[in-house]
Amino acid sequence: MKEIEPATYYFITKIKEPEDNSLEFKLIYGIVSKKEQDVSVGNQNLDPVHPILMNDDYKYKITCDSYIGYSVLDES
């Protein structure tokens, strides 16, 4: 787990149950882009922002042998 601790942003790209009551997910580091973008929500401009991009150099597969429950929130 120490390998994934330094990242500030993460993307979970896949979640599955390979067996009953086990959980596997794929994790990719997120990096802040140096390129600025203007973003508007409705008619409100949020000024230039830096999008968070996937860094394919840091991919991990995490497997939990058992779990009680999990919840997924789609923030896109």
N, C-alpha and C positions, 0 to 999 in steps of 0.2 A: 504494500500500500504506500510505502514511502515514495515510490516512483511517480505516483499520481498526485501526491500532496502539493507540490509546488505550483500547480496550475490554479488560476483564478476562475477560469471559465471552462465548462465541460459541455459536450454534446453527448447524449445517449442516442445512439443510432439504431439500436435493435434491442428488443426485450423478448425473451422466450422462456418457456418452461420445458427444458429438455426431458425431464422426468417429473412425476408427481411430486409436488412440494419442493422442487428445486428451481432456481432462477438463474438465468444467464443474461448478461447484457454487454453490449459493446460500447465503449467509451472513447471519445476523441477529445483531445485538448482543444480549447478555443483560444484564439489569439486576436488581439485588437489590431485591426487594419490601420495602416498609416494614412490611407486614403480617406479624405473626408467626404461625407455625403450630406446633402440637405434633406431633412425629413419633415413632412407635414402630417399632422393628425387632424383630420377635419380641415378647418381653415386656420389652424394654429401652426406656425413654423417653429420647430424645435432647435433651430440653428444647426450649424454643422455638427455631425456626429461621426464617430468611428465605428463601423460595423465590426461585429465579432465573427471571425471566420474559423472554419475547421482547419486544424493543423494535422494533415495526414501523416506526419512524421511520428506522431505520438498516438497510436491506437492500442487499446487494451481490451481484453475480454475478461470479464469478472464473473465468476460462478459462485453461487451461494448454495450449499448442499441442502439447506432448508430455510424457510422463512415463514413469518406469521402473516404478513400482508404487504402490499405495496400499492402506491397510488401514482397515477401519471397525470401531469398537468401540461396541457398544450398551450404554450405562450406565444405561438406564432400568429 
